Amino acid sequence: MNDITETQATLLLVDDEASILSSLRRLLRPAGYTIHMAESGAAGLDILEREPVDLVVMDWSMPGLSGRETLAALGRLNPLLPVVVCTGYLLDPEQAPGCAAVLQKPVSGEGMKAVVRGVLRGGRLGAQVR
């Protein structure tokens, strides 16, 4: 991130489970992030076309556009946009090329906040975090 501080960052959360989106919003909003939420990959792409976003946190297994398809489309729209993939499945980071981190669900609140902070600071974590 260049001209804004980490806590001024705008996050796009994409997950087909509304309860996960709400939990992530409750976890990350108090840190000062602006939060956009989408319940599908297609809805997330629509938001990205309209709103500036500094980081995407997305589910891998979603109906409609899969995580792989969503990740590829995000890369076409903004190749420099960091993406953190969250999944309940075992996923090798090489299966999600270009993502900044792969997180294995369930992710602790502190773990999620640490990954978001690290990626916003320019880190590319790659490996799975629990």
Long-range contacts (C-beta under 8 A, 24 or more apart in sequence): 1-54, 1-120, 1-121, 1-122, 4-54, 6-117, 6-120, 6-121, 7-31, 7-32, 7-33, 8-32, 8-34, 9-33, 9-34, 9-54, 9-55, 9-120, 10-34, 10-35, 10-36, 10-51, 10-52, 10-53, 10-54, 10-55, 11-35, 11-36, 11-53, 11-54, 11-55, 11-56, 11-57, 11-116, 12-36, 12-37, 12-38, 12-44, 12-47, 12-48, 12-51, 12-53, 12-55, 12-56, 12-57, 12-58, 13-37, 13-38, 13-56, 13-57, 13-58, 14-38, 14-39, 14-40, 14-41, 14-43, 14-44, 14-56, 14-57, 14-58, 14-59, 14-62, 14-70, 15-39, 15-58, 15-59, 15-62, 15-86, 16-40, 16-59, 16-62, 16-63, 17-59, 20-59, 24-57, 24-112, 27-109, 27-112, 27-113, 28-112, 28-113, 28-116, 31-113, 31-116, 33-116, 40-64, 40-65, 41-65, 41-66, 41-67, 41-69, 41-70, 41-73, 44-70, 44-74, 45-70, 45-73, 45-74, 45-77, 48-74, 48-77, 48-78, 48-81, 49-77, 53-78, 53-81, 54-81, 54-82, 54-120, 55-81, 55-82, 55-83, 55-84, 55-100, 55-116, 55-119, 55-120, 56-81, 56-82, 56-83, 56-84, 57-83, 57-84, 57-86, 57-112, 57-116, 58-83, 58-84, 58-85, 58-86, 59-85, 59-86, 59-87, 60-85, 60-86, 60-87, 60-89, 60-91, 60-96, 61-87, 61-88, 61-89, 67-96, 68-95, 68-96, 71-96, 71-97, 71-98, 71-99, 82-119, 82-120, 82-124, 84-115, 84-116, 84-119, 91-128, 93-126, 93-127, 93-128, 99-126, 100-124, 100-125, 100-126, 101-125, 101-126, 101-127, 101-129, 102-126, 102-127, 102-128, 102-129, 103-128, 103-129, 103-130, 104-128, 104-129, 104-130
